[in-house]
Amino acid sequence: MGKVEILTGAERQRRWSTELKLSILQEAFSADGSVSDVARRHDVLPQQIYAWRKKFAPPELNPPQTPSFIPVSLIGASESVSDGSKRIGARSRCKDVEIVLRNGRLLRIAADMDLEMLSSLVACVEAA
């Protein structure tokens, strides 16, 4: 049979000084630190260390509450090549663009896609 421990008093609630919390945080998030190992060494739950990190994080590092958008503009027009072999080479150098639609779907297209085709494609995917 295993060892059983019965606690009969009030639960212990430790008080940690700010300096000690910061020292534990520094130890846990150093280059060679591990949150689990540090938590075991100091008899703290790993969740507590993450809560302290959130509490002491500078406000400018917290993510913004509202989404922010940046303006995008297209530079230059895509070249129209009549020779199909040249088109394949141009296509392989072109990057893909990912667009997240209002309904949450992700649309991945070639960066040189025709704008009329793109607008009809977006309309169809959002309507579906």
Secondary structure, DSSP 4 states (H G I P E B T S, - for coil): --------SPPP-----HHHHHHHHHHHTSTT--HHHHHHHTT--HHHHHHHHHHHS-GGGSPPSS---------S-PPP-S-HHHHHHHHHHSPEEEEE-TTS-EEEEETT--HHHHHHHHHHHHH-
